[in-house]
Amino acid sequence: MKRSLAASILPLAAVLLAAAAGCYANRRTSVYETVFSSDMLNAEDAAMESAKIEQDNATKAERLKALLAEEDSVYRMSAGDQVEIRVYGHDDLSLVTRIGPDGTVGMLFLGEVVLGGCTIGEAVAKLEKGLAEYIKYPSVVIMVREIAGESVTIAGGCAKPGVYPISNTTRLTDIYAMAGGSGTRLFNGVDIDIADLSNSIVVRGDDIMPIDMEKGMKGDPLFNILMKKGDYVYIAQKLDSYVTICGDVRTPHKAYYESSMGLLEYLTAAGWMLETHWSHVIIIRDGLVNPRLFKIDIDAIVAGKAKNVRLMPNDIVYVPKDDLSEYNVFVRKLLPTAQLVNLLSSRVTAYTSN
């Protein structure tokens, strides 16, 4: 009795890849009896994506609401801060100055006054009490122009990673703007933005907070938190993952993953399929150790009779040359080939079609 394609290929696939790459020597793959269809793949992706988004949003919202509460914590002035002090009706007493290393500022009548460690309200009360001995009903206003020594670091998919100074009003989107917005990479002859704003993080102390900056950029304050000294912002990159396209295509290659591109777009980037290609392509998901195989009717998609398939990071797209009705044909044509092994072990390079 013949063994099914999926049941027979997977254990052999692991052995062949291990021999070529020198890894997974003692691991065994799972056995799959079904090669899934494109409809199942699209439905599964939609369900998984919906559940993931719902869970992620709930987690982010809970943590970010806690951060908003923390933002109301009282600011206390410190050495090096630049402050503007205004005494209404007495311009000669108003000044812009920095708080000295000892926490003091010098004022007419009062001499050296300690403001370091005070909240703005406490500092106002202190100055008004001191000036009351010289002025009737003094009214003082203090504004912090610059917080000295306060900075955050931003890295990842931004144009100008680095360390940037902050004030007591600097928010996450401000830092992103200081860093020049998204970085770019050349893909298919076009510069594309690599910043994955919806999956970025802010590290504050021991706390790692996922941030959907796309919502913050649209004005949602929940996702545009105030920055604090020592924060580390990492802008995720779309190009951290890739898609491998191989088989009966003009230019087999490993391409950067772009969520807006589906199966048709990646095949186009590979110079399209050769005339000898089979009517179906195989998408291999979850790696070659415990893979899931999806048999996609590419001719139906091209003809508009089926939906384009959304790919996921690290998918392998294999275009067979003809009907793979026997498992040994699939194994012989796909897994032992130098083409696939070399692609999987190569560095990701942006491909430009001619």
Secondary structure, 3 states (H helix, E strand, C coil): CCCCHHHHHHHHHHHHHHHHHCCCCCCCCCCCCCCEEHHHHHHHHHHHHHHHHHHHHHHHHHHHHHHHHHHCCCCECCCCCEEEEEECCCHHHCEEEECCCCCEEEECCCEEEECCCCEHHHHHHHHHHHHCCCCCCCCEEEEEEECCCCEEEEEECECCCEEEECCCCCEHHHHHHHCCCECEEEECCEEEECEEEEEEEEEECCEEEEECHHHHHCCCHHHCCECCCCCEEEEEEHHHCEEEEEECECCCEEEECCCCCEHHHHHHHCCCECCCCCCEEEEEECCCCCCEEEEEEHHHHHCCCCCCCECCCCCEEEECCCCCCCHHHHHHHCCCCHHHHHHHHCCCCCCCCC
